[in-house]
Amino acid sequence: MALASLALATGTLLAVGATPASAAGSCSEWWDANTYGVTCTGYSSGTQVRATARCANETVTTGQWKSAVTGGWSYAYCSGRGGLHSSGSMAPSFR
């Protein structure tokens, strides 16, 4: 649900992994001009999340995989790539 809301709000064009069907968790997001971050907790055992963002130079960058069970921030960095894309294309990816 959060991913869908984010997609509607930002017009994201990224293809990201679907939210796990057994998801009962929640995520928090943070961003500035160069960085997108996400952390999630409460998802099914073994579920991981990472930040995914499109940069101004049209490249896609991802953060490290983090546990979506216990949390931990994943950051996608666009510094040195012109900052985040003006469309705001950023979203969590799950596996």
C-alpha positions as CSV (number, residue, x, y, z in Angstrom):
1,M,0.0,0.0,0.0
2,A,2.8,2.4,0.9
3,L,4.5,1.6,-2.4
4,A,1.3,2.3,-4.3
5,S,0.8,5.6,-2.5
6,L,4.4,6.6,-3.2
7,A,4.0,5.7,-6.9
8,L,0.9,7.8,-7.2
9,A,2.5,10.8,-5.3
10,T,5.8,10.7,-7.2
11,G,4.8,9.3,-10.6
12,T,7.5,6.7,-10.1
13,L,8.6,4.9,-13.2
14,L,10.9,2.4,-11.5
15,A,10.2,-1.3,-11.8
16,V,10.6,-2.7,-8.3
17,G,9.9,-5.9,-6.5
18,A,6.4,-6.4,-5.3
19,T,5.5,-6.0,-1.6
20,P,5.5,-9.4,0.0
21,A,1.9,-10.9,0.0
22,S,2.2,-11.9,3.7
23,A,3.4,-8.4,4.6
24,A,2.1,-7.0,7.8
25,G,4.9,-4.6,8.2
26,S,5.4,-0.9,7.6
27,C,8.1,1.3,6.1
28,S,9.4,4.8,6.6
29,E,11.1,6.8,3.9
30,W,13.4,9.8,3.8
31,W,15.0,11.8,1.0
32,D,16.8,15.0,0.2
33,A,18.2,16.4,-3.0
34,N,20.7,13.6,-3.4
35,T,19.6,10.6,-1.3
36,Y,16.6,8.3,-0.9
37,G,16.4,6.1,2.2
38,V,13.9,3.5,3.4
39,T,13.6,1.3,6.5
40,C,10.9,-1.4,7.1
41,T,9.9,-3.5,10.1
42,G,7.4,-6.2,10.9
43,Y,7.5,-8.2,7.6
44,S,7.7,-12.0,7.3
45,S,10.9,-13.7,8.3
46,G,13.6,-13.4,5.6
47,T,12.1,-10.4,3.8
48,Q,14.6,-7.8,2.8
49,V,14.2,-4.2,1.4
50,R,16.5,-1.8,-0.3
51,A,16.2,1.8,-1.6
52,T,15.9,2.3,-5.3
53,A,16.1,5.7,-7.0
54,R,16.6,7.3,-10.4
55,C,19.2,10.0,-10.6
56,A,19.2,13.2,-12.7
57,N,21.7,11.6,-15.2
58,E,19.1,8.9,-15.9
59,T,21.0,6.1,-14.0
60,V,19.3,4.0,-11.4
61,T,21.0,3.4,-8.0
62,T,20.2,1.1,-5.2
63,G,21.1,0.8,-1.6
64,Q,22.2,-2.3,0.4
65,W,19.6,-5.0,1.2
66,K,18.4,-4.6,4.8
67,S,16.1,-6.8,6.9
68,A,12.4,-5.8,6.6
69,V,11.8,-7.8,9.7
70,T,13.9,-5.9,12.2
71,G,14.6,-2.7,10.3
72,G,17.8,-0.9,9.2
73,W,18.1,2.0,6.7
74,S,19.0,1.4,3.1
75,Y,20.2,4.5,1.1
76,A,20.4,5.0,-2.6
77,Y,22.8,7.8,-3.4
78,C,22.7,10.2,-6.4
79,S,25.4,12.6,-5.3
80,G,27.9,12.8,-8.2
81,R,25.1,11.9,-10.6
82,G,23.3,15.2,-10.6
83,G,21.1,14.5,-7.6
84,L,17.7,12.8,-7.6
85,H,15.7,12.9,-10.8
86,S,13.2,15.8,-10.9
87,S,10.3,13.3,-11.3
88,G,11.0,12.0,-7.8
89,S,11.3,8.4,-9.0
90,M,12.2,6.4,-5.9
91,A,10.7,3.4,-4.2
92,P,11.5,0.5,-1.9
93,S,12.3,-2.9,-3.5
94,F,11.5,-6.1,-1.7
95,R,12.9,-9.7,-2.0
